[in-house]
Amino acid sequence: MAEPLPMDTRACRQYAEEMRKRYGRASRSERSRLLNEFVAVTGYHRKYAIALLGQEPVPRRRPPGRPSRVSAEVIGALVQLWRAMDYPWSARLVAMLPAWMPHARAHFEIDDATEQLLLSMSARSVDRALVPHRTALKRRLYGRTKPGTLLKHQIPVRTERWDTREVGWCETDTVAHCGESGEGEYAFSVNLTDIASTWTETRAVLGKGKRFVVAALDEMRRSLPFTLRGIDSDTGSEFINFHCYDWCKEHELHFTRGRPYHKNDNAHIEQKNWTHVRKIFGWKRITAPEAIEMMNELYRNELRLMLNYFQPSVKLIERRRVGSRVRRIFDKPQTPFERLIELNVLSAEQLAAMRAEGDAIDPIA
């Protein structure tokens, strides 16, 4: 006679519940017969079967963890804020919430309980809440930079890291607004970011004419809230030329360059090219002088204030190898303005004026 096929766990549990009722009412001789039948059907050891049928089952433990306090209303408010903040990742979003919340209450229907829950959420909780709402944009970004050949021997290659606790050491680059064609003249955004504070200035120019790029750099130098000490660029011809070289000598700026085809040499500005330019203006072709003037109106005013006063960033503190993995440790998210305060480089008059400038802005509007 063939042996019975083994039962699955769920079927065994249901069978045991039925047999337990019969086993409890049965006489001694009947119990022995029921036990033989139960062992034959389930394949359990006889001692285990006696224990299983002779006592009430232990209640199953509830899943670990506490019930979520995040309701649909809280998630709805979180998604509205996330979109208004331009889709930051969770650690940055948590750091932004205290500064944005007073403005959010004026624009969205957020009561006291919802506000307290939003401000108490951790980065992991934010990640879990936003999973269904995330969208990924994957598009390869190609530049339109041609290497410059002039002055390469006069402009040193920077191989060591600058002291990132001292403001004024900046990286610079250009972003092409050429669309799908590199023919003719089109707009470029000239980007400048300070490594220590992450403060960023941007200006738009028509074409990559050396005089226009230098004029944009000089305007950004004058608008910085600190003294410019040096610039580091790639090997593009818009920077590696006599106009830029003479301008740096005139203002006593330390001028260095990265290595050709090594974007990590200018990693800080490459990241700002995406967050401060591409996310705003995309990849469309821009050629009209009127459009470039409108871009500069944004770069000098609303975007400058939004990105430097209300958009925190994180900085890499340490890179550590653990086995086959590389673990990166970052500092807490801070806005460029907060980093300037922490670095103690602003005078009392500057600090008061910049605080008033930031307090007058409604980032959601």
Secondary structure, 3 states (H helix, E strand, C coil): CCCCCCCCHHHHHHHHHHHHHHHHHCCHHHHHHHHHHHHHHHCCCHHHHHHHHHCCCCCCCCCCCCCCCCCHHHHHHHHHHHHHCCCCCHHHHHHHHHHHHHHHHHHCCCCHHHHHHHHHCCHHHHHHHHHHHCCCCCCCCCCCCCECCCCCCCCCECCCCCCCCCCCEEEEEEEEECCCCCCCCCEEEEEEEECCCCCEEEEEEECCCHHHHHHHHHHHHHHCCCCCCEEEECCECCCCCHHHHHHHHHCCCEEEECCCCCHHHHHHHHHHHHHHHHHHHCCCCCCCHHHHHHHHHHHHCHHHHHHHHCCCECCEEEEEEECCEEEEEECCCECHHHHHHHHCCCCHHHHHHHHHHHHCCCCCC
